[in-house]
Amino acid sequence: MSEKGVPFTILTGFLGAGKTTVLNRILSAPGGKKIAVLVNELGRIAIDSKLILSRGGDVLELAGGCVCCKVDTKNDLWDGIADVIERSSPDYVILETTGIAEPGAILDGFRYLPESQQDCVSPAGIVSVVEAEAGPRILGERIEAREQIMCADRLLLSKLDLATPEQARLLHTALDSLNPDAERASFPAGETASRALTSWVLLKKGKLRPARPHSHSHSQGQLNTISFEEDAPLLGERLLQLLKRHQGSLYRAKGFVHIAGESQRGFLELAGDRVSLSYRGKWPDSRRFTELVLIGENLDEASLRRQLWACRAG
């Protein structure tokens, strides 16, 4: 792989592990480095790119599916990276993958690029975010989550503050069996830790782990994505109950919501084993509407839409 060019880090992790939170910490941390961020989303509604607090970086969104199987890694992805580098001259490039991506497949695509394109970017490593609370369960259920761990050179443990000691022990045991050689790290809140996180994620490894053979079937039950948009105000308590009722089949839900009787913009989220509704300040313009993305196993789209419409306040 090329030793020239802008260092390129893949930030991966299963649905709800906390990748966007990590990106925001990196982009908010002082340090004077210019970082270009590419966001790959599942679904046609771009939620993650709206959550990223850009600090002079360049965000290029690759919407519409998993980058390793729906975006042409020989063209779209690498051409997009080359375009970002040409436009913004960053010091580093980070790709935040979808929660079901196989990072090894992305790096495989780099090997087939013309040398002229290889010279503009230099793969620096794969950082996989794994959450402590729901991680042991998810690693047991989903091959995609295990693949993300096995191909990483660094493992970033998130949500340790939410996990019990037993959950943390189970997570380490699972990681011992999947990838005992990858460095594990965690960074508490605060500016000093955020600077340390940034340096660690952007660090260029001398030698990347070899790509693993993969068939990329996103196996077990079929994961599918539902995008839901609605202008009418919704009942917050009913939305929370709906997500909790479907936790057995939903792996991720997130989006901005128009809550009845509330002037602030709501943010509804299911991540790991937790469901929450918070408020993110004023709406960016006069229109208030709901944009939700739900990702889960064998989801019945028609049924879920009916149930979401039933949450309307009028």
N, C-alpha and C positions, 0 to 999 in steps of 0.2 A: 504494500500500500504506500501511497505517496507520502513522503516526508515534507513536501512543500505545501503551500496553501494555507488557508484559514482552518484552524482546528474545528472539527465538527463532532459534537457529542449527541448521542441518541439518549433521550430521557424517556424511559418506558416504565411500565407498571400496570397491573390489572385495573379494571374499572373501579374508581373510587379510592385508589390508593393514596392520592394526594399530589399528583404531578403538577397541576396548575398552581397549587399552593407553593410548591417548591419553586416554580418559575417566578412567581410573584416575589418571593423572598430574594431570589437572585437579582431580578430586575430592580428591586428597591434598595438593595445593599449598595452603599457607597464604595467606590473603587476606581471609577474613571474608565472602565472598560466598556467598549461598545459591543453589545450582544444582539445578534439577529436571531429571531425566534420563528420557527415554522410550526404551525399548529395543525395537526391532522385530526379531523373530527369525524365521528360516526353520525350519520343523519344529516339532513339538509339544513337544519337550524344550527347556526354557529354560536354555541353558548360559551365554549372555552375562550375564544378570541375576545369576547366581550368581558370576560373576567380578568384578563391579563392586564396588569397595570404597567403599560409600556413606559420606560424611562429612556427615551431616545433611541430605542432599538427599532428594528424593522420586523413587522409581523406579516408573514405570508401564510394564508390559510389554505390548506389542502383539504377541502371539504368533500363529502360524498362517500366516505368509506375508508377501510383499513389500508394504510399506505403500502403494506407488503403484499396485498393481493388485488387491490382495485385501482391503485395508482401505478402507472407504468414506471417502475423504478429505474428503467434504463433511459427514460426520457423526462417525464413530468417532474419527478422529485429532484433529480440532479440538475435538470435545467432550471428548476425553481431556485435551488440553492445558488447556482451560478448567477442567476439574475439578481438575487438579494445581495450577493457579494459585490457585484458590479455597481448596483445602485447605491449601496450604503457603506461599503468598505468597512465591515465589522471586524472586530478583533477575534470574535468567536461566533460560531453558529450552533444553535441547539434545535433539535427536532423533538417536539413532544408528540409521541405516537398515540394512536388510539389505545384503549385499554385491552384490546385483543390482538395487537400487532405482534409479529415475530421479528425482533430486531435483527436476528441473523440473516433473514431474507433481505432486509434492507442493505446490509453491508455486502451481501452477495452481489447485488446489483452494481455496486461500486467497481467491482473487478472487471466488469464488461464495458466500462466507459472508455471512450477514446482518451488517449494520454493527455490531450489538450484540456479536457475537462477534469481529469484526475489532478492536474497540477493546481487547480484553483481551490481545492478543499482537501484536508487531511483528516481522516477519521481518528478521533481522539479517544473514543471509548463508549461503552454502553453502561449507563447508570439505571438500575431498576429500583423503583420505589415499591416497597412492600409494607403494608400496614400490619401493625402488631395485633390489633383486636380481632379482625375477621380473617387475617392472613392465613392462619393454620387451616381453617375451614375451606377457604377458596383454593389454596394450593392442593388440597385433597380432592377438590371437585373439578378443577379446570386445567386442562393440559396447556392452554395458552399462558396461564399464570406461571406454571412450572417452566415452560420454555423461556419466558422472560428472565427468570432467575438463572437458569442454566447457561445462558449466553452472556450474562453480564460480567463485567470485571469489577463492578462496585455495586453494593446493595445498600440502599438508603432506607433505614427503618423509620416509619412514620407512625404517629398516633400511639406512641409508647405510653403517653400519659392517660390514655383511655383504656389501655389493656390491663388485665389482671396479671399478677406474677406468673400464674399458670399459663395464660395465653402467650406471654412473652417467652416462657420456656419452650412451649410447643412450637412457636415460630422458629426459634433457634435450632431446635431439633430437625425441623423440616428443611431449613437452609443448610444444615450440616450434611444432609443426605443429597441435596440437589446441587449445591455449589459451595463446598467448604473452603475453596481457595479465594473466593472473592472477598475483598475487604468490606466489612460491615461498619456503618457509621450512622449516627443520629445527631441532630443539632437542635438544642433547645431554643426557645424564643429569645430574641434579643439581637441587637445590632452586631455584637462581636461574633455570635454564633452564625449569623447570616453571612457575614464576610467569610467566615471559615467554610460554610456550606458552598458559597460561590467558588472559592478557590478549589475546593475538592471536586465539585462537579465538572469544572472546566479543565482540570488537570489532564494533560495528555499522557496516556499510558504508553510505555515503550513498546509493548507487544500486546495486541488484542487477542482475546480468546478465539480459537478457530470456530468458524461457523459450523453449526450442527446440521446434519441432514434433516430436512423437514419436508413434509407433504402439505402442510398448511391447510388443514381441513376445518379448523375451528370446530373440533369434534365434540363428542358427547351430545347433549341436547343442542338444537340449533339456536344460536344467539341471533336475535333480530332486534332492529331498532325502529321505534315509533316516534315520529315528530308530531307534536300537537300544538296547534295555535288557536287562540280563542280571544275575542274582543270583550265578551261579557265578563263582569266580575265573578270571582269564584269564592266559595266558602273555604277558608283556610283549614278549619278543623276537619272538614270532610275530605280535603286533599290529603291531609296527614293520615287519616284513617284508611283511605284508599291505598296509599303506598304501603302502609304497615300490613294491610290485608294481603298484598301481593309480594311481600318480601321473599317468599319461597321461590318465586320465579324471576323477580327483578334483581339484577346485579347493580344497576346504576339508574338514577333518575336525577335530573337537574334542570333548572330553568328559572327564568323570571316569570313571576305570576302577578296578575291583577287581583288583589284580595279585596273583597267587598268591605266598604267602610274604612279602608286604609289608604291614606294619601301617599305613603312611601312605596317604593318598588319592592315587592316580595321576592325572596329567593328560596325555592323549594328544592330539597336535596335528599337523595338516598345514597349513602356511601358506606360500603361495608355493611355493618349491622345497624346503622343509625339513620333515622329519618328526622329532618329538621326543617323548620320554616323560620327564616330570618328576614331582616329588612335592610336594604342597601341604599338608603337615602332616596333622593328625589328621582323621578323618571327623567330620562334625558331630553324628552320633548313632551308635548302636550298629550300625545296619544298614550293610552294605557292598555296593554294587551298581554296575554300569556303566551310564552314560548317555552315548551317543555320537550325534552328528549328523554325517552325511556329505553333502556337496553336490558334485555333479559333473555331467558331461555324459553323457546316455544311460546312466545307471547301471542295472544289472540287480539289482534289489533282492533277489530270491530268491537269486541267486548270492552276493551279498555277505553276506547273512544266514547262509547255509551256511558260508561261509568264516570269518565271525566266530565262529560256534558251534564251529568246529573249533579255535579258540584256547583253548577251555575247558581248565582244568587238571584237571578231574574232574567 
